[in-house]
């Protein structure tokens, strides 16, 4: 669930199974006209970007043996702790939002370098002596849903590579993760994901899909809550799995945001792939009782692991880390907006 700043209109989502209500904020997205740069580009100075500035030491691609001329296979790549599987074995604690835009989440309240210390303090509260290793992460809105069609006519605008590079460098420096979030508008999740290949080829960069902002036909932003299908998610996960296999990357996270039962149609048909960990991120806000009821409803109807989002400004009596860890099953991803 996203926070769009001023002009909030609260839409109630009825939870039929429990009789409680989780609310969502349908905030007016920032207007972006054709040819206009994304909202957060103005907040970040242009920075030359090169893959070498964010690639971890020791990661390289296929190369020729100078003596024999034979192709040397690409090295296996690992996470910073020496593992190749993200889930199970890790718990991800993330700050969500857009660079330079405080109204779109906590991530926009400070620079990626300055914000890391705050994130680390929050993440440390989820580390249990016998539990999975906690990894801090940033989830950066990379394709931002817009109120106007924009240059491509898809009501979605990509942030610059210079912005992404700042966050990639920050998480690499601190051995964390970067999750690139897609709000597709009328665009395609798969098409947008492929434009981020230069970043997703990095071991510590992950992907998130936000069906709330998926439009169809002549639909306009905020005319209704968006949705996607298992087929669309499977197309992305198949491509991501292939990328992981070809580049010998560690397992990738594919985080799918949802807060209504039909936000992902036919979700029981989502394919489980060895190189991709699909996680449903339950991101409605409201009272503790409503959020817990919604989480339990999803947990009872899926075989896939779950994430859980907390809202600094919108949750009523926001749950503490101890409260979150009492959820069953325990979420593998915890996000703060």
Residue pairs with C-beta under 8 A, 6 or more apart in sequence:
1 24
1 25
1 212
1 257
1 259
1 283
1 284
1 285
1 309
1 311
1 314
1 337
2 25
2 27
2 104
2 105
2 145
2 183
2 210
2 212
2 213
2 337
3 25
3 27
3 103
3 104
3 105
3 311
3 313
3 314
3 337
4 25
4 26
4 27
4 28
4 29
4 30
4 103
4 104
5 27
5 28
5 30
5 101
5 103
5 104
6 27
6 28
6 103
7 27
7 28
8 25
8 26
8 27
9 25
9 26
9 27
10 23
10 24
10 25
10 26
11 23
11 24
11 25
11 26
11 225
12 21
12 23
13 21
13 22
13 23
13 24
13 225
13 259
13 260
13 284
14 21
15 21
15 22
15 290
15 293
15 294
15 297
17 293
17 297
18 290
18 293
18 294
18 297
20 286
20 287
20 289
20 290
20 293
20 294
21 286
21 290
22 259
22 284
22 285
22 286
22 290
22 291
22 294
23 284
23 285
23 286
23 314
24 212
24 225
24 259
24 284
24 285
25 285
25 314
26 222
26 225
27 103
28 147
28 222
29 144
29 145
29 146
29 147
29 221
29 222
30 39
30 144
30 146
30 147
31 146
31 147
31 148
32 38
32 39
32 144
32 146
32 147
32 148
32 150
32 157
33 148
33 150
34 148
34 149
34 150
34 151
35 151
36 150
36 151
36 157
37 157
37 160
38 144
38 157
38 158
38 159
38 160
39 98
39 100
39 101
39 144
39 157
40 98
40 99
40 100
40 101
40 108
40 141
40 144
40 159
40 163
41 159
41 160
41 163
42 100
43 99
43 100
43 101
44 99
44 100
44 160
44 162
44 163
44 166
45 162
46 160
46 162
47 162
47 165
47 166
48 162
49 161
49 162
49 164
49 165
51 198
53 165
53 169
54 165
54 168
54 169
54 172
54 202
55 202
56 80
56 172
56 202
56 203
56 204
58 75
59 75
59 77
59 202
59 203
60 74
60 75
61 74
61 247
62 71
62 72
62 73
62 74
63 71
63 72
64 70
64 71
64 72
65 71
65 72
73 248
74 247
74 248
75 248
76 84
76 248
77 84
77 203
77 247
77 248
77 249
77 250
78 84
78 203
78 250
79 86
79 90
79 203
79 204
79 250
80 175
80 204
81 133
81 175
83 89
83 90
83 250
84 250
84 251
85 250
85 251
86 92
86 250
86 251
86 252
86 253
86 277
87 251
87 253
87 277
87 279
87 305
87 332
88 132
88 305
88 332
89 132
89 133
90 132
90 133
90 134
90 135
90 332
91 126
91 131
91 132
91 133
91 134
91 135
91 330
91 331
91 332
91 333
91 334
92 134
92 135
92 136
92 137
92 177
92 253
92 307
92 332
92 333
92 334
93 119
93 122
93 123
93 126
93 134
93 135
93 136
93 137
93 333
93 334
93 335
93 336
94 119
94 136
94 137
94 138
94 139
94 177
94 179
94 333
94 334
94 335
94 336
95 105
95 106
95 107
95 115
95 118
95 119
95 122
95 137
95 138
95 139
95 335
95 336
96 105
96 106
96 107
96 139
96 141
96 181
96 309
96 335
96 336
96 337
97 104
97 105
97 106
97 107
97 108
97 109
97 139
97 140
97 141
97 337
98 104
98 105
98 107
98 108
98 140
98 141
98 144
98 159
99 107
99 108
99 112
99 140
99 159
99 163
99 166
99 167
100 108
101 108
102 108
102 109
104 141
105 141
105 337
106 115
106 312
106 336
106 337
107 115
107 138
107 139
107 140
109 115
110 118
111 166
112 138
112 166
112 167
112 169
112 170
112 171
113 170
115 138
116 136
116 170
116 174
116 176
119 136
119 138
119 176
120 136
120 174
122 321
122 336
123 134
123 135
123 136
124 134
125 321
126 134
126 321
126 324
126 325
126 334
127 133
127 134
128 325
132 332
135 176
135 177
136 171
136 174
136 176
136 177
137 171
137 176
137 177
137 178
137 179
137 206
138 167
138 170
138 171
138 176
138 177
138 178
138 179
139 179
139 180
139 181
139 208
139 255
139 335
140 159
140 163
140 164
140 167
140 178
140 179
140 180
140 181
141 159
141 181
141 183
142 158
142 159
142 164
142 180
142 181
142 182
142 196
143 156
143 157
143 158
143 159
143 181
143 182
143 183
143 184
143 185
143 187
143 192
144 156
144 157
144 158
144 159
144 183
145 155
145 156
145 183
145 184
145 185
145 213
145 221
146 155
146 156
146 157
146 185
146 221
147 155
147 221
147 222
148 155
149 155
150 156
150 157
151 157
152 187
153 186
154 184
154 185
154 186
154 187
155 185
155 186
155 187
155 215
155 220
155 221
156 183
156 184
156 185
156 186
156 187
156 192
156 213
158 192
158 195
161 198
164 178
164 180
164 196
164 199
167 178
168 178
168 199
168 202
168 204
168 205
170 176
171 177
171 178
171 204
172 202
172 204
176 204
177 204
177 205
177 206
177 253
178 199
178 204
178 205
178 206
179 205
179 206
179 207
179 208
179 253
179 255
180 196
180 199
180 200
180 205
180 206
180 207
180 208
181 208
181 209
181 210
182 189
182 192
182 193
182 207
182 208
182 209
182 210
183 210
183 212
183 213
184 192
184 210
184 213
184 214
184 215
185 213
185 214
185 215
185 221
186 215
186 216
186 219
188 232
189 209
189 214
189 228
189 232
189 233
189 235
189 236
190 232
190 235
190 236
190 239
193 200
193 207
193 236
193 239
193 240
194 239
196 207
197 243
199 205
200 206
200 207
200 240
200 243
200 252
201 243
201 247
201 249
203 249
203 250
206 252
206 253
206 254
206 255
207 236
207 240
207 252
207 253
207 254
207 255
208 254
208 255
208 256
208 257
208 281
209 228
209 233
209 236
209 254
209 255
209 256
209 257
210 257
211 226
211 227
211 228
211 256
211 257
211 258
211 263
211 264
212 225
212 226
212 257
212 258
212 259
212 263
213 221
213 226
214 226
214 227
214 228
215 221
215 226
225 260
225 263
226 263
227 262
227 263
227 264
227 265
228 263
228 264
228 265
229 264
229 265
229 266
230 264
230 265
230 266
230 267
230 268
230 269
230 270
231 266
231 269
233 254
233 256
233 264
233 270
233 278
234 269
234 270
234 271
236 254
237 254
237 270
237 271
237 273
237 276
237 278
238 271
238 273
240 252
240 254
240 275
240 276
241 252
241 273
241 274
241 275
241 276
243 249
243 252
244 250
244 251
244 252
244 275
244 276
245 275
249 275
251 274
251 275
251 276
251 277
252 275
252 276
252 277
253 276
253 277
253 279
253 333
254 276
254 277
254 278
254 279
255 279
255 281
255 307
255 333
256 264
256 278
256 279
256 280
256 281
257 263
257 281
257 283
257 309
258 264
258 280
258 281
258 282
258 283
258 298
259 282
259 283
259 284
259 294
260 284
261 297
261 301
264 270
264 280
267 280
267 302
268 302
270 278
270 304
272 278
272 303
272 304
277 305
278 304
279 304
279 305
279 306
279 307
279 332
279 333
280 298
280 302
280 304
280 305
280 306
280 307
281 306
281 307
281 308
281 309
281 333
281 335
282 291
282 294
282 295
282 298
282 306
282 307
282 308
282 309
282 331
283 307
283 309
283 335
283 337
284 290
284 291
284 294
284 309
285 291
285 309
285 311
285 314
285 315
286 315
286 316
287 316
287 317
288 316
288 317
288 319
288 323
291 308
291 315
291 319
292 327
295 306
295 308
295 327
295 331
296 328
298 306
299 306
299 328
299 329
305 329
305 331
305 332
305 333
306 329
306 331
306 332
306 333
307 331
307 332
307 333
307 334
307 335
308 324
308 327
308 331
308 333
308 334
308 335
309 334
309 335
309 336
309 337
310 318
310 319
310 324
310 334
310 335
310 336
310 337
311 318
311 336
311 337
312 318
312 336
312 337
314 337
321 334
324 330
324 331
324 334
